């Protein structure tokens, strides 16, 4: 899955993101990395958010709540 074509598609999707809304951009960025098999590059907070919000749908909180320092 870690091919040049996969990287090109991932980059293309990342470059198409709306960069003006940080929260949406960050969440979409995380979703795209996972979609193309790059979940290993997520931070601990991003990974926790993805598992809770996207995979299980347990919590409906912002990614920022997982990634910003207390």
C-alpha positions in Angstrom: 0.0 0.0 0.0 3.0 2.3 0.4 3.5 2.9 -3.3 4.2 6.0 -5.3 0.7 5.9 -6.6 -0.8 5.7 -3.1 1.4 8.6 -1.9 0.4 10.6 -4.9 -3.4 10.0 -4.3 -2.9 10.8 -0.6 -1.1 14.0 -1.3 -3.7 15.0 -3.9 -6.5 14.5 -1.3 -4.5 16.5 1.3 -3.9 19.4 -1.1 -7.6 19.5 -1.9 -8.5 20.1 1.8 -10.1 23.4 2.8 -7.3 25.1 4.8 -9.4 27.9 6.2 -11.2 26.0 8.9 -8.5 24.5 11.1 -10.8 22.1 13.0 -12.3 20.6 9.8 -8.9 20.6 8.1 -7.3 18.7 11.0 -10.0 16.2 11.2 -10.0 15.6 7.4 -6.2 15.4 7.5 -6.4 12.6 10.0 -9.1 10.8 8.1 -7.1 10.9 4.9 -3.9 9.6 6.5 -5.9 6.6 7.8 -7.6 6.1 4.5 -4.3 5.7 2.7 -2.7 3.5 5.4 -0.6 6.1 7.2 -2.2 5.8 10.6 1.2 5.1 12.2 2.0 8.8 11.6 -0.8 10.1 13.8 -0.1 11.5 17.2 -1.5 9.7 20.2 -4.3 12.3 20.5 -5.2 12.1 16.8 -5.2 8.3 17.0 -7.4 8.4 20.1 -9.8 10.8 18.5 -10.0 8.7 15.3 -10.8 5.6 17.3 -13.4 7.3 19.5 -15.0 9.6 16.9 -14.8 7.8 13.6 -14.4 4.1 14.4 -16.8 3.7 17.3 -18.7 7.0 17.3 -18.7 6.9 21.1 -17.8 10.6 21.6 -18.8 13.7 19.8 -16.0 16.0 20.8 -13.5 18.0 18.8 -10.1 16.7 17.7 -8.7 19.8 19.4 -9.8 18.4 22.8 -7.5 15.4 22.2 -4.5 17.3 20.8 -4.2 20.6 22.7 -2.2 20.7 25.9 -4.1 21.1 29.1 
